[in-house]
Amino acid sequence: MLTTVKSIVTLGDEPQRLAEIELSLGKSEIQGCSLKQAARAASRYAERALIPKVLGRTKWNRKRAAEELQISYKALLYKLKQIGLYGSVD
């Protein structure tokens, strides 16, 4: 979500980023959706896109990926489980 907000502010591509958020939520969900729900959905969408890229860059070194993402190793494992890229949290 922070990346989306930064790109809207710096690049001015608000329509494109808002369209991405709509796709991640589904148009029907947006009409009855709170800002908090929209922010969570956008955050999950960003995590699903960013985490695999960082893991690819680090050759799936999860410790380095967590450091690069500035989250704890345990948080990365939890997020991997949420997005279906890891079986269970150690």
C-alpha positions in Angstrom: 0.0 0.0 0.0 2.8 2.4 0.9 4.4 1.7 -2.5 1.1 2.5 -4.2 0.7 5.7 -2.3 4.3 6.7 -3.1 3.9 6.0 -6.8 0.6 8.0 -6.9 2.4 11.0 -5.2 5.7 10.8 -7.1 4.6 9.6 -10.5 1.0 10.9 -10.6 -0.3 7.6 -11.9 -3.4 7.6 -9.7 -5.8 6.1 -12.2 -3.5 3.1 -12.9 -2.9 2.3 -9.2 -6.5 2.7 -8.3 -7.4 0.3 -11.1 -5.0 -2.2 -9.6 -6.6 -1.8 -6.2 -10.0 -2.3 -7.8 -8.8 -5.5 -9.4 -7.4 -6.9 -6.2 -10.7 -6.1 -4.4 -13.2 -6.8 -7.1 -15.5 -4.0 -8.3 -18.5 -5.2 -6.3 -16.5 -5.2 -3.1 -15.4 -1.6 -3.5 -18.9 -0.1 -3.3 -19.5 -1.5 0.2 -15.9 -1.4 1.3 -14.4 0.7 4.1 -11.0 2.5 3.7 -9.5 0.1 6.2 -10.6 -2.9 4.1 -9.3 -1.3 0.9 -6.0 -0.6 2.6 -5.7 -4.3 3.8 -6.6 -5.6 0.3 -4.1 -3.3 -1.4 -1.4 -4.4 1.1 -2.0 -8.1 0.5 -1.9 -7.4 -3.3 1.4 -5.6 -2.9 2.8 -8.4 -0.7 1.8 -11.0 -3.3 3.7 -9.1 -5.9 6.7 -8.0 -4.0 7.7 -11.0 -1.8 8.3 -13.4 -4.8 10.4 -10.7 -6.6 12.6 -10.2 -3.5 12.9 -14.0 -3.0 14.0 -14.3 -6.6 16.6 -11.6 -6.2 18.0 -13.3 -3.1 17.8 -16.8 -4.7 15.2 -17.8 -2.1 17.4 -16.9 0.9 14.6 -16.1 3.3 16.8 -14.4 5.9 18.2 -12.0 3.3 14.7 -11.4 1.8 13.3 -10.6 5.3 16.1 -8.1 5.9 15.6 -6.5 2.5 11.8 -6.3 3.1 12.6 -4.8 6.6 10.5 -7.4 8.4 11.3 -10.2 10.8 12.1 -13.7 9.5 9.1 -15.1 11.3 6.9 -12.4 9.7 8.2 -13.4 6.3 7.4 -17.1 6.9 3.9 -16.1 8.0 3.3 -14.0 4.9 4.7 -16.8 2.7 2.2 -19.2 4.3 -0.6 -16.6 3.7 0.1 -16.3 0.0 0.6 -20.0 -0.4 4.4 -20.1 -1.1 5.3 -22.0 2.1 3.7 -25.0 3.7 3.9 -24.3 7.4 5.6 -21.9 9.8 8.6 -23.4 11.6 
